[in-house]
Amino acid sequence: MATEETPVFQIQRVYLKDLSLEQPNSPAILLEQEQPSVDIQLGVQATPVAEGIFEVAVTATVQTKIKDKTVFLVEAKQAGIFEIRNVPEEQMGAIVGIACPQIIYPYLRGNVADTITRAGFPPVHLAEINFQAMYEQQQAAAAEAGNGATQ
């Protein structure tokens, strides 16, 4: 009986779900001497797949530009399937919003850097992310939006 109530957190699989690279202004843009600007966007999403099974995905969009022209654009989605059972409901958000992305993110970082290098550019190494701070910011923003909607 006690084993049914034991919390379970297991990684079933980590995989690259989506990856795209665009160089819309090549080869002309490659002759530019100016340093490009780099814009990086990150996101996390969690989707229930079955009872106690969740897919958590971390997405990254890396766009470099010289003036208003794109040098390259990389969009990647790294995902994982996690078994999460017998965990109190109030802890689920933190598990899928902090623990799971922390496991997936290093794979995403490697795939993005590798893709950019294989495209012929110096690698862009995504910074380490504090997913706990990111999660807390999202929770605070959601609470603020909820309070604003009720006023």
KAWOWO-V871555 format. One line per field, one symbol per residue. ss: DSSP state (A for helix, B for strand, O for the rest). phi: phi as a letter, one per 20 degrees, with the letter a starting at -180 (. if undefined). A space follows every 10 residues. Layout:
ss: ???
phi: ???
//
This chain:
ss: OAAAAOOBBB BBBBBBBBBB BBOOOOOAAA AOOOOOBBBB BBBBBBBBBB OOBBBBBBBB BBBBBBOOBB BBBBBBBBBB BBBBBOOOAA AAAAAAAAAA AAAAAAAAAA AAAAAAAAOO OOOOOOOOOO AAAAAAAAAA AAAAAAAAAA O
phi: .fffeffcbc eeacbeebbb cccfdfegff efefffeccc ccbccccfdb gmccddcddc cdcdcdlddf ebcdcccdcb dceccldggf efgfffecff ffffggffgf fffffffffn dffdefffde ffffffffff fffffffffe e
//
